[in-house]
């Protein structure tokens, strides 16, 4: 992967900004990467996403179909386990919109 926005990422915020510019298939892959990262120590760092930025990112995926929506719920769950109060509204909303697991 060379050049472009994905070639100069500094942290997860940059990654998510870049992912928001990608198409559906790439968003699905990126969500899976985020899900993995969210279970690792790096996602506990102080620069974790703001409520608004995480909400904007996850909610932007809701219209993309069942596969992407399910991955969005998984990512939101992972963040929710690390920051239950901070992200509860976001992942509850996504869970409701995705229907039963």
N, CA and C atoms as a LAMMPS dump frame, in Angstrom:
ITEM: TIMESTEP
0
ITEM: NUMBER OF ATOMS
303
ITEM: BOX BOUNDS ff ff ff
-5.0000000000000000e+02 5.0000000000000000e+02
-5.0000000000000000e+02 5.0000000000000000e+02
-5.0000000000000000e+02 5.0000000000000000e+02
ITEM: ATOMS id mol type element x y z
1 1 1 N 0.851 -1.159 0
2 1 2 C 0 0 0
3 1 3 C 0.903 1.229 0
4 2 1 N 0.72 2.124 -0.929
5 2 2 C 1.617 3.262 -0.996
6 2 3 C 0.848 4.537 -1.271
7 3 1 N 1.416 5.647 -0.789
8 3 2 C 0.819 6.941 -1.054
9 3 3 C -0.563 7.08 -0.455
10 4 1 N -1.173 8.211 -0.732
11 4 2 C -2.528 8.433 -0.259
12 4 3 C -2.606 8.511 1.256
13 5 1 N -3.8 8.638 1.706
14 5 2 C -4.06 8.826 3.132
15 5 3 C -3.595 7.638 3.961
16 6 1 N -3.792 6.421 3.462
17 6 2 C -3.429 5.239 4.238
18 6 3 C -1.925 5.082 4.393
19 7 1 N -1.134 5.784 3.563
20 7 2 C 0.312 5.667 3.648
21 7 3 C 0.943 6.482 4.757
22 8 1 N 0.178 7.382 5.39
23 8 2 C 0.773 8.237 6.412
24 8 3 C -0.071 8.309 7.676
25 9 1 N -0.444 7.164 8.173
26 9 2 C -1.247 7.119 9.388
27 9 3 C -0.359 7.278 10.614
28 10 1 N -0.847 8.046 11.569
29 10 2 C -0.096 8.241 12.809
30 10 3 C -0.702 7.443 13.957
31 11 1 N -1.998 7.267 13.957
32 11 2 C -2.654 6.577 15.058
33 11 3 C -4.032 6.101 14.601
34 12 1 N -4.801 5.572 15.519
35 12 2 C -6.103 5.017 15.165
36 12 3 C -7.055 6.079 14.641
37 13 1 N -6.94 7.302 15.14
38 13 2 C -7.815 8.359 14.61
39 13 3 C -7.571 8.568 13.13
40 14 1 N -6.302 8.61 12.722
41 14 2 C -5.993 8.745 11.294
42 14 3 C -6.538 7.548 10.517
43 15 1 N -6.384 6.366 11.086
44 15 2 C -6.867 5.154 10.435
45 15 3 C -8.374 5.24 10.189
46 16 1 N -9.107 5.648 11.197
47 16 2 C -10.555 5.725 11.061
48 16 3 C -10.958 6.813 10.077
49 17 1 N -10.25 7.949 10.108
50 17 2 C -10.536 8.988 9.117
51 17 3 C -10.359 8.438 7.704
52 18 1 N -9.291 7.675 7.493
53 18 2 C -9.029 7.11 6.172
54 18 3 C -10.074 6.064 5.804
55 19 1 N -10.447 5.228 6.765
56 19 2 C -11.438 4.189 6.506
57 19 3 C -12.764 4.8 6.065
58 20 1 N -13.098 5.945 6.629
59 20 2 C -14.365 6.587 6.276
60 20 3 C -14.427 6.966 4.799
61 21 1 N -13.281 7.025 4.138
62 21 2 C -13.236 7.365 2.72
63 21 3 C -13.272 6.124 1.821
64 22 1 N -13.241 4.943 2.409
65 22 2 C -13.166 3.714 1.626
66 22 3 C -14.544 3.203 1.246
67 23 1 N -14.554 2.246 0.336
68 23 2 C -15.793 1.596 -0.066
69 23 3 C -16.197 0.512 0.927
70 24 1 N -17.345 -0.082 0.669
71 24 2 C -17.94 -1.049 1.592
72 24 3 C -17.018 -2.214 1.928
73 25 1 N -16.437 -2.856 0.946
74 25 2 C -15.591 -4.022 1.2
75 25 3 C -14.395 -3.683 2.073
76 26 1 N -13.77 -2.545 1.792
77 26 2 C -12.625 -2.138 2.59
78 26 3 C -13.032 -1.734 3.994
79 27 1 N -14.215 -1.165 4.143
80 27 2 C -14.688 -0.823 5.48
81 27 3 C -14.865 -2.094 6.308
82 28 1 N -15.351 -3.145 5.683
83 28 2 C -15.54 -4.405 6.401
84 28 3 C -14.201 -4.941 6.899
85 29 1 N -13.194 -4.919 6.046
86 29 2 C -11.861 -5.358 6.445
87 29 3 C -11.335 -4.47 7.567
88 30 1 N -11.5 -3.17 7.42
89 30 2 C -11.011 -2.235 8.431
90 30 3 C -11.709 -2.452 9.763
91 31 1 N -12.996 -2.742 9.727
92 31 2 C -13.717 -3.007 10.964
93 31 3 C -13.152 -4.222 11.67
94 32 1 N -12.808 -5.248 10.896
95 32 2 C -12.227 -6.443 11.518
96 32 3 C -10.884 -6.122 12.161
97 33 1 N -10.108 -5.252 11.524
98 33 2 C -8.844 -4.819 12.126
99 33 3 C -9.101 -4.049 13.405
100 34 1 N -10.087 -3.172 13.383
101 34 2 C -10.412 -2.408 14.574
102 34 3 C -10.879 -3.311 15.701
103 35 1 N -11.656 -4.336 15.357
104 35 2 C -12.137 -5.26 16.382
105 35 3 C -10.958 -5.939 17.067
106 36 1 N -9.977 -6.363 16.275
107 36 2 C -8.79 -6.99 16.845
108 36 3 C -8.027 -5.991 17.714
109 37 1 N -7.837 -4.782 17.202
110 37 2 C -7.089 -3.767 17.945
111 37 3 C -7.794 -3.404 19.242
112 38 1 N -9.112 -3.417 19.218
113 38 2 C -9.869 -3.009 20.396
114 38 3 C -9.698 -3.98 21.554
115 39 1 N -9.19 -5.18 21.266
116 39 2 C -8.965 -6.15 22.337
117 39 3 C -7.53 -6.075 22.846
118 40 1 N -6.727 -5.215 22.24
119 40 2 C -5.324 -5.122 22.615
120 40 3 C -5.063 -3.861 23.427
121 41 1 N -3.919 -3.833 24.055
122 41 2 C -3.573 -2.753 24.971
123 41 3 C -3.627 -1.373 24.331
124 42 1 N -3.274 -1.267 23.049
125 42 2 C -3.181 0.048 22.417
126 42 3 C -4.496 0.816 22.444
127 43 1 N -5.626 0.12 22.479
128 43 2 C -6.9 0.817 22.459
129 43 3 C -7.258 1.393 23.827
130 44 1 N -6.433 1.145 24.827
131 44 2 C -6.663 1.729 26.144
132 44 3 C -5.902 3.05 26.313
133 45 1 N -5.198 3.456 25.285
134 45 2 C -4.39 4.667 25.377
135 45 3 C -5.268 5.917 25.436
136 46 1 N -4.729 7.005 25.97
137 46 2 C -5.535 8.212 26.197
138 46 3 C -6.106 8.838 24.934
139 47 1 N -5.509 8.596 23.759
140 47 2 C -6.03 9.212 22.551
141 47 3 C -7.219 8.47 21.963
142 48 1 N -7.812 7.566 22.733
143 48 2 C -8.983 6.843 22.237
144 48 3 C -10.013 7.831 21.683
145 49 1 N -10.813 7.357 20.763
146 49 2 C -11.747 8.222 20.041
147 49 3 C -12.711 8.966 20.951
148 50 1 N -13.052 10.145 20.539
149 50 2 C -14.087 10.892 21.248
150 50 3 C -15.438 10.224 20.974
151 51 1 N -16.392 10.495 21.839
152 51 2 C -17.747 9.96 21.649
153 51 3 C -18.272 10.29 20.253
154 52 1 N -18.147 11.562 19.874
155 52 2 C -18.713 12.009 18.607
156 52 3 C -18.049 11.323 17.413
157 53 1 N -16.72 11.184 17.459
158 53 2 C -15.999 10.592 16.328
159 53 3 C -16.33 9.112 16.194
160 54 1 N -16.35 8.39 17.29
161 54 2 C -16.699 6.974 17.242
162 54 3 C -18.127 6.8 16.758
163 55 1 N -19.019 7.602 17.282
164 55 2 C -20.418 7.519 16.893
165 55 3 C -20.574 7.772 15.395
166 56 1 N -19.905 8.818 14.91
167 56 2 C -19.984 9.156 13.484
168 56 3 C -19.478 8.007 12.621
169 57 1 N -18.339 7.402 13.037
170 57 2 C -17.758 6.307 12.275
171 57 3 C -18.677 5.086 12.255
172 58 1 N -19.126 4.663 13.428
173 58 2 C -19.948 3.461 13.49
174 58 3 C -21.299 3.667 12.817
175 59 1 N -21.906 4.822 13.058
176 59 2 C -23.22 5.062 12.471
177 59 3 C -23.152 5.182 10.957
178 60 1 N -22.001 5.608 10.432
179 60 2 C -21.858 5.699 8.977
180 60 3 C -21.884 4.319 8.329
181 61 1 N -21.646 3.281 9.122
182 61 2 C -21.61 1.928 8.585
183 61 3 C -22.977 1.25 8.592
184 62 1 N -23.915 1.813 9.335
185 62 2 C -25.195 1.151 9.538
186 62 3 C -25.957 0.975 8.229
187 63 1 N -25.789 1.921 7.299
188 63 2 C -26.533 1.836 6.036
189 63 3 C -25.893 0.884 5.037
190 64 1 N -24.76 0.293 5.376
191 64 2 C -24.012 -0.455 4.364
192 64 3 C -24.411 -1.915 4.23
193 65 1 N -25.389 -2.369 4.987
194 65 2 C -25.842 -3.743 4.818
195 65 3 C -25.51 -4.612 6.013
196 66 1 N -26.074 -5.813 6.018
197 66 2 C -26.018 -6.7 7.174
198 66 3 C -24.601 -7.07 7.598
199 67 1 N -23.729 -7.41 6.643
200 67 2 C -22.379 -7.842 7.008
201 67 3 C -21.623 -6.734 7.72
202 68 1 N -21.652 -5.558 7.132
203 68 2 C -20.928 -4.429 7.71
204 68 3 C -21.575 -4.009 9.027
205 69 1 N -22.882 -4.045 9.079
206 69 2 C -23.583 -3.669 10.313
207 69 3 C -23.197 -4.611 11.454
208 70 1 N -23.126 -5.902 11.173
209 70 2 C -22.745 -6.873 12.203
210 70 3 C -21.328 -6.604 12.695
211 71 1 N -20.416 -6.283 11.783
212 71 2 C -19.046 -5.965 12.196
213 71 3 C -19.014 -4.684 13.021
214 72 1 N -19.844 -3.715 12.664
215 72 2 C -19.901 -2.47 13.434
216 72 3 C -20.344 -2.747 14.864
217 73 1 N -21.311 -3.628 15.027
218 73 2 C -21.759 -3.993 16.372
219 73 3 C -20.622 -4.666 17.135
220 74 1 N -19.88 -5.531 16.471
221 74 2 C -18.757 -6.2 17.136
222 74 3 C -17.709 -5.2 17.603
223 75 1 N -17.396 -4.232 16.758
224 75 2 C -16.414 -3.217 17.135
225 75 3 C -16.949 -2.38 18.287
226 76 1 N -18.204 -1.986 18.196
227 76 2 C -18.795 -1.189 19.269
228 76 3 C -18.799 -1.964 20.579
229 77 1 N -19.063 -3.257 20.515
230 77 2 C -19.014 -4.084 21.718
231 77 3 C -17.618 -4.087 22.323
232 78 1 N -16.61 -4.201 21.475
233 78 2 C -15.237 -4.222 21.964
234 78 3 C -14.895 -2.905 22.658
235 79 1 N -15.26 -1.79 22.035
236 79 2 C -15.041 -0.496 22.679
237 79 3 C -15.869 -0.393 23.95
238 80 1 N -17.076 -0.904 23.891
239 80 2 C -17.964 -0.821 25.047
240 80 3 C -17.408 -1.552 26.257
241 81 1 N -16.707 -2.646 26.026
242 81 2 C -16.107 -3.376 27.147
243 81 3 C -14.989 -2.562 27.791
244 82 1 N -14.267 -1.788 26.974
245 82 2 C -13.172 -0.978 27.514
246 82 3 C -13.686 0.325 28.133
247 83 1 N -14.744 0.88 27.562
248 83 2 C -15.263 2.179 28.001
249 83 3 C -16.787 2.095 28.11
250 84 1 N -17.295 1.3 29.03
251 84 2 C -18.731 1.001 29.036
252 84 3 C -19.628 2.225 29.15
253 85 1 N -19.243 3.179 29.984
254 85 2 C -20.099 4.36 30.117
255 85 3 C -19.982 5.27 28.909
256 86 1 N -18.751 5.464 28.462
257 86 2 C -18.494 6.412 27.381
258 86 3 C -19.171 6.012 26.074
259 87 1 N -19.195 4.723 25.778
260 87 2 C -19.682 4.281 24.468
261 87 3 C -21.002 3.523 24.51
262 88 1 N -21.623 3.439 25.666
263 88 2 C -22.85 2.633 25.792
264 88 3 C -23.921 3.045 24.79
265 89 1 N -24.168 4.34 24.636
266 89 2 C -25.232 4.782 23.735
267 89 3 C -24.956 4.383 22.293
268 90 1 N -23.699 4.507 21.878
269 90 2 C -23.353 4.177 20.496
270 90 3 C -23.605 2.712 20.219
271 91 1 N -23.058 1.828 21.069
272 91 2 C -23.206 0.413 20.726
273 91 3 C -24.59 -0.125 20.99
274 92 1 N -25.331 0.462 21.922
275 92 2 C -26.725 0.055 22.091
276 92 3 C -27.545 0.414 20.849
277 93 1 N -27.294 1.61 20.318
278 93 2 C -28.019 2.036 19.116
279 93 3 C -27.72 1.089 17.951
280 94 1 N -26.438 0.746 17.771
281 94 2 C -26.077 -0.158 16.683
282 94 3 C -26.679 -1.545 16.886
283 95 1 N -26.685 -2.026 18.107
284 95 2 C -27.264 -3.353 18.384
285 95 3 C -28.743 -3.354 18.025
286 96 1 N -29.454 -2.305 18.415
287 96 2 C -30.883 -2.206 18.089
288 96 3 C -31.093 -2.215 16.577
289 97 1 N -30.268 -1.466 15.856
290 97 2 C -30.444 -1.341 14.415
291 97 3 C -30.054 -2.613 13.677
292 98 1 N -29.187 -3.433 14.276
293 98 2 C -28.745 -4.634 13.57
294 98 3 C -29.667 -5.817 13.832
295 99 1 N -30.552 -5.693 14.811
296 99 2 C -31.471 -6.787 15.089
297 99 3 C -30.797 -7.895 15.867
298 100 1 N -31.48 -9.026 16.023
299 100 2 C -30.948 -10.135 16.813
300 100 3 C -29.669 -10.695 16.222
301 101 1 N -28.801 -11.159 17.086
302 101 2 C -27.52 -11.732 16.624
303 101 3 C -27.748 -13.079 15.991
